[in-house]
Amino acid sequence: FFANLTAGDPVVDPPAAPELVDPSEVSVSVFNGSGAGGLAGQTQSELEAAGFVVSSTGNADSSDYSQTEIRYAEGQESQAATLAGAIPGAVIRADAGVQGNEVQLILGSDFNGVGQAVDPAEVPDAGAPEVPRTAADTGCIN
């Protein structure tokens, strides 16, 4: 019985999170998909103030996006992760339609503005893992 429990497939570590880059290394195209007028231009100013490079702005293919999306081309995972640090709650996904080194930001109706980008030099340490406790560690409670 115990041999079957211990002879299973080895545990595979989950893929590592992409490293963050400096916001100045992220080229962003901002598309307004929320239907709110002027939002792409306002967001451009906020992103540039946070250090990002905004290459273009415009309207998305639809004005009824409910969720803000970050789309990126293969190889741009770090850039997308850095932008996601400045856009809390955005959905991040790879998109074969995104070309080159650009990252696309599609603003949805849930967009609340640009937050502060995470500084790559100040990524917090996960800290020490919690020490597991068992029933044997608990003293008499009566």
N, C-alpha and C positions, 0 to 999 in steps of 0.2 A: 504494500500500500504506500509506504513512505517513498519507496523508490520511484513510483509513478509521479509523486508530487514534486520530487527534486529533479527528475529527468526531463522536464519540459523544455521547450525552446528557451534559449537564452534571452534575457531581457535586453531590448534594444533601446539605446538612449534616444530621446526625441531629437529632432534636428535643432541645431543651435539657432538662436535668434540672430538675425543679421546685425552686424556692427553698425552703429550710427556714424554718420559723417557730419562734417560741418554744414550748416544750412546753406552756406555760399556755394557748396558743391551740388546743390539740388536745383535743377531747372524745372519749373512748374508751369503748366498751362492750366489756367483757371476757367472753368465753364460753369455758367449759372444754369442749374437745372431746377431751381426752386420756384421760379416764377416771380420772385421779388426783384423789382427793377434796381439796377445799379449794383447788385451784390458782388458781381465778379470784380468790378473796379475797386470797390471798397476792400474786398479781400486781398486784391493785389497790393494795395497800400499796406495792409496789416502784415502780409507775408514778407514784403520787402523790409519793413521795419524790424521783423524778426530775423533778417539776414538771408532769406531765400531769394533766388533769382526767378522772377516771373517773366517768362518768354512771350506769353500771349494771354489774352482774355477774350471771352465771348460767351455766347449762349450755347447750352448743351443741345443735343438732338431732341430733347423733350423738356418741358417745363414742369413735369410732375414727378420728379425724383423725390421720394420720401426720405431716402438715406443718402448722406454724403459719402462719396466713394473716392478712393485713391487707387488709380490704375497705373500699372507700370509694366515696362517691357522686361523680358528675361535679362537678368544681370543687374537690374536696378533695385534689388531688394533693400539694400542699405539706404538708398535715397528715399524710397517709399516709407521705410520705417522711421526715418528722420522726420519726414513730413507728417506722418501719423502722430508723432510726439507733439506737434503743434496743432493738430486737428483732433481733439478728443472725440471718440465715438465713431470716427470714420471707418467704413468698411474698406479693407485693403485687399486687392486682388490683382493677379497677373493678367495681362490682356495682350493677346497677340496683335491687336490693332494699334497698340502704342509702339511707336518707332523710335529708335535711337536712344539717347540718354535722358529723354524727357519723362517726367511724371505728370499724370493728369489728375487734377482735382475737380470733381464734379460736385457742385454744391447742391445739397438736397434741402428739403423743407426743415430738416432737423438741425441744420447748421446754426451754431451759436456764436461763431466768430473764431478768430485765431487765438490760440493760447500761446504760452511760452514754449518754444522748442527746447527739447532736452539737450543740454550741452553734452557732447560726446565725452568730454573729459570728466564729467560729474555723474556718470551712470552709477546709481547706488549699488552697493554690494548686497547680494541676497542674504548675507549673514549666516550664522551657524544654524544648522538644521536643529529642529526641536528634538529633544531626547524623548524617545517613546517611553510610556509608562505602562506597566502591567498591573493586574490585580494584586500581585505580590508586593508591589511598591506601596500600596495603600495600607495604612495602619488600621487598627480596630476602630470602627466608627460607633460602636455601642457603648 
